[in-house]
Amino acid sequence: MAKLYFNYSAMNAGKSTILLQSSYNYHERGMRTLLIKPAIDTREDVQDQITSRIGLVAEADIITREQNLETHIRDAHEAEPLNCVLVDEAQFLTKDQVWQLSKVADNMRLPIMCYGLRTDFQGELFPGSAALLAIADNIKEIKTLCWCGRKATMTLRVSKSGKVVTQGAQVEIGGNDRYVTLCRKHWTAKETRVAG
């Protein structure tokens, strides 16, 4: 039985690296994957790619919030049979799109592997992540570290000058320049590094 998977973490845990390695493993065995990335993620210079911080890159289909993923995947599968669908930045999916992915897993029997953040900089669930946590068949945390060495589970937004940001829109695209990964203790205290 194909499943809907959700692999989540705080930022900088290697989600995109793991996604690209999974795709590579399928290709190495002569299988075909479809990589999907929401259009809202505009960090890379080339929009139609998934890139990792360690330099891995692969072509991806860019989808909008209005797109029906079940239809998109069905069309791609009919053009050339797929063995797996991998979704990067899955927190940016809509609730409806997550349900569409579940239908692909259930009805087309294609594994759907989603990778994304669980919560935003205010500790609130993203809509896509909330839906995946509710209905995914398999949920796995990808671990990363806080500056103190404890497991990091939270992401804190900082300004360009390094000041902690506690208010604002849920989505503000950025990387290490805008976000710090922390354990819950240091996220609550808004401590981004060791004092002194």
LINPEDA-V885318 format. One record per helix or strand of 3 or more residues. SS is the DSSP state (alpha for helix, beta for strand). FROM is the first residue (numbers start at 1). LEN is the number of residues. If there is no record, write none. Layout:
SS | FROM | LEN
SS | FROM | LEN
This chain:
beta | 4 | 6
alpha | 15 | 14
beta | 33 | 6
beta | 49 | 3
beta | 57 | 3
beta | 61 | 3
alpha | 69 | 11
beta | 84 | 5
alpha | 90 | 3
alpha | 95 | 14
beta | 111 | 7
alpha | 127 | 9
beta | 138 | 4
beta | 154 | 5
beta | 179 | 4
alpha | 184 | 6
